[in-house]
């Protein structure tokens, strides 16, 4: 092999991509876990029982409706947008921008602000105007987009570098979140089936609109290296025991094509037609706690008394966490409260995948 051929085989990489990779290696994890002495009881630092996500990671939160996907995403966004410190008090935040793609049009800004205010009141141990100042400063780091189709989502993702340069020149993007990746699944599938039935020209290029979204995500991820968080509906449960909690938390087959999967050979419904350009780092499956069955002969008043939860508790969420860097799964319980989400998580013994 001559010198010219050797040079041609050397893979080139943009300097921005290299610098982003180095920045991610040196970045601090999203510290929602007590990692410092004396910080274990801080409400801001009560955390998740798995490897903490950091810049450059890709996280999927999967589960059925009302299983806490958006609230878990809120928790990650809180820590990203709040300051690292305020008035010499450590808040454990990133003080970075969040780009949220609200594809389900379900983001509740009023509730988000209320939960954020509650967390900061607990951290700062006050409910004065100081908290409102921190809340206002934190919310300035939140940017919300509402695309109405996969093509709009992909086009907006492709324009993010320009948006970052013009609108956020002095800010670093900490989280890019899509809630949810499944929002346009049925319209895309209907369009693809119509084109396939009509034998329209170029149908092969149009049958997977999500591929444009995955490609755009991968491109932005390679240059800016944010923490990418994707929520995904749980449509079809699987009989596979990969990642199943010993308490029966189900996993779901991946319905997206191409799917952003941690174990694509086990989760995809059909062989993908494209390579996986956005591999996951962490996969989280959420499920509601089983509803307790009431006796048949119970009175109406007794049933109402048992069914009514404690005033502070909305629901209890069970979860299974899998990581690309580990062969084990972790289980956790997340209690979501009416006026706050403190991530009151209990850690179970980890189980190995099979």
N, C-alpha and C positions, 0 to 999 in steps of 0.2 A: 504494500500500500504506500503510495507516494504522499508527500506532504500535503498536496492540495486536497486529496481525498480525506486525509485525517482532519483537516480544518473544516471540511464540509460536514463531517459527522459530529462535530462539537455543537451541542444544542445551545442556542442563544436564549437569553432571558432578559427582559427589560429591567432596567435598574430599579424602577418603582416596585416591581414584583419582588426583587431581592431585598430591598429595604423593608418592605412590608413583612416579609418572612422573618427577618431579623427582629423587627419590632414585636412580632407575636411571640417569639421565643423568649423575649425579655419582659413580656407583659405580666402583670399580676392577675391571678385568677379572679373571676367574679365572686368576690368574697362575701357569700351569704352563709358562710360556715364560720364558727368561732375558731380561728386559727392562731390567735394571739393570747398570751396569758392574761387572765382577768376579763376577757371579752366574751366568755361563753354565755353569760346571762344577758347580754345586750340584745334587745329585740331586733336591731338591724342585722345582727350577725347570727341569728338562729338559722340553721342551714340545712342543706340537702345532703343525704348520705351517699354521695358518689363523687367521683373526681370532678372538681369544680371546673365549669367551663371557663375558657379564656379566649382572648382574641384569636381569631383564626379557626376556632372550632365550628362545627356544624351540628346543631341539635334539632332533633325531631321530637315533638310532643304529640303523641297519638292517643286517641280515645273516643268513645261514643259521645253523643250530645250531653251537655251538662255534666261532664266528668272533670271539670276544673282546668281545662287546657288554657283558657284565656287568663284565669287567675294565676296560674303558674307562670305564664308569660309576663303578667303584671309584676310579679315578684322579681323576675330577672330585670325588667325594665326599670323598676325602682332603684336597684343598686347601680345600674348603669348611669342614670341621670342625676342622682344626688351627688353633692360635693364629697370629696374625700374627707375634708375636715371643715368645721365651721366653729368659729370662736374658740379655737383650741380643743374642740370636742371631735373625736374621731367618729365619722359616720360610715366609714368603710365603703364609700361609693367610688365610682369611676370618674364622674363628672365628664361624661362623654355623651355624644348625641345618639339618639335612637331614631331609626327610620322604620316606621310601622306601616305595613301595607294591610289595611283593613278591608280585605276582600269580601268578608262576610257582612260588612257594614254593621258590626255588632259592638264596636269599641265604645264603652261608656265613659266619657271623659269626666263626668260628674263623680261617678263612683271611683274612678282611678284617682282623682284629686283627693277625694275623701280618705281613701285607703293610704295614699301617700302622706297626707297630713297626719293621720293617726300614727304612722310609723315614725315620722319625724318628731312628733310630740313625745313619743316614748323615748326616742334616742336623745333628744335635747332636754327632756324632763321639764317641759314647759308647754303651755298652749297660748302663748302671747303672740304678738305681731312678729316676733323673731321667726317663728315657725312659718308664718305666711310668707315672709321674705325668702326663706329657703325653698318653700314650695314653688313660689313664682320663678325663682332662679332655676330650679330643677326642671320645671315644665317648659322652659325655653329650650331645653335640650331635646324635646319631643317633637317629632315631625311626622305627620300622618298623611298617607296617600290612600285614595279609595278608587282603584281601578275597577272597571265593571266587566272585564273579560280577560282571558289569558293573554291576548295580543296586547291589550293596554298595559297589563302587568309587565310583560316582557319589554315593551317599549319604554316604560318608565324606568325599569331597572337599567336599561342601556343608557339612559340619560342621567343616571345618578352621578357619574363623575363630573359632569357639567354643573349639576345642582350643588354638589359639594364645593366646587370651586367658586361658584358665584354666590351661593346663599350661606355657606358655612366655611368660609376661608380660614377661620381661626379655630375651628372645632374638629375634633377627631370623631369619627363614626365608631361607636362601640358596639351597637347591635343593629343588625338588619333583620327585621321580623316580618314574616308573612303569616297572617291569621285570617283564613287558612289556605293551605295549598289545594284543598279539595273544593273550594268555592265554585269553581267553574267546571267541575268534573262532568256533570250531567249535560250542560250545554255543549261542551266540547265533544262529548261522546255522541250526542244527537247529531251534531254537524258532521262528524266523521262518518257515522253510519249512513247519513243521507248521501254524502259524496261517494261512499263506497257502493251504495245501491245504484247510483246514477252512472257509475263508471266514469266520473269526471276526470278530465286530464289533470295530471299532477296530483292525484289523490294521495299518493304515497308521501308527498311532502306536507300534506295538510292534515293527515290523520292524527298527528301528535302535537297539538298546539303547546302542550306543556314542555316539549323539548326546547322551544324558544325561551321559556321561562328559566329552565334549568341552565341553558347555555348562558343567558344573561346573568344569572346568579353566579355561575362559575367565573365569568369574566370579571365581575366586580369583586368577587371574593379573592381572586388571584392578585388583584392590584391593590386593594384597600385592606383586606384581611380583617373584616369585622367579625364579631360573633354572629353567626347566622342561626336564627331560631325559626323553625317551620312547625306550624301546627297542622295536624292532619286528622281527618275524620276516621273513626273506626267503623267500617261498614260490614265486613265479613270476618267473623272470628275464625281462628285456625285451630286445628287439632294438634298442631305441633307443640311439643313441650319446650321449645326454645324460649327462654325468658319468662316462663309462667311462674307466678308467685305460688309458694306452697299454700297460701290461703285462697287460691283460686282466681287471682286476677288474670283475666284473659288477655291474649294478644290477638292481633288482627292481621289479616292478609293485606299486602300492599296492593291497592287498587289503582294507583297512579302509574302511568306509563309515559315516559320512563320514570321509575320510582327512585326517590332518594332514599336508599335503604342501607341499613347496616349490614345485613346478610342477604343480599339480593337474590342469591341462588335459592334461598329458602322461603323468601317472602313474596316474590313476584308471582302474579297470577299466570303470566305468560312470559316467554323469553323476550327480553327487551330488544328493540331494533337499533338502539344506540348504546354506546358505551356509557358507563356511569361517570359523569364528569364532576359530580358533587357528592363524594362519599361522606357519610355521616360519621361523626365522632362519638356522639352520645344519642341513644334512643330511649325515650321515656314513654311507657304505656300507663295511662290513667284509667281508673274504673271506680264507680261509685261503690260505697260499702253496701253489702247485702241488706235488704230491708227485713226487719224482724217480723216473722209471721205471728199474728195474733190468734189466740184461741177462738174457736168457733162460738163458744158460749159467753164470750166477754160482753159486758154491757157497753152501751154507746159512750157513756161518760168515762168509763175506765179506758176505753180505746182511745178517746181523745186525749186523755191525760198521758198515755204512753206514747202516742204518736207525736205530741208536741215536743220539739227539741228544746234544749236549754236556750234561754233568751239570747245568749251570746254566740251560739253556734248555728251556722247555716247547714253545713254538711261536712262529711268526712270522706276524703278521697284516698284511695289506695293506689299505689304506684309501683312499677317495676322499672328499674334502670339497667340498661346494657351499655357497655362501652366497647369501642373498637379495640382498645388496648388491653382488655381483660376478658378472660373466659368465664367470669362470674357475673351474676346479676345481684343487684341490691333491691331491697323492698323498703318502702317508706309509707307513712301515713301523714296526710296533709289535712289539717283542720282549718277550714275557711270560716271566718267569723263575720258577723253582720257589719261591723264598723272598722274592721282591720283584718289584714292577712299577715300574720306574724310567722308563718311557716312553722307551726308547732308540730315538728316532725319527730316521729319515733322510728328508730332504726331497728330493723329485724336482722337476723343473722343472714349473711349472704349465701346464695345457693349457686351451684355451678350449672352452666348450660350443658345440655346433652345434645 
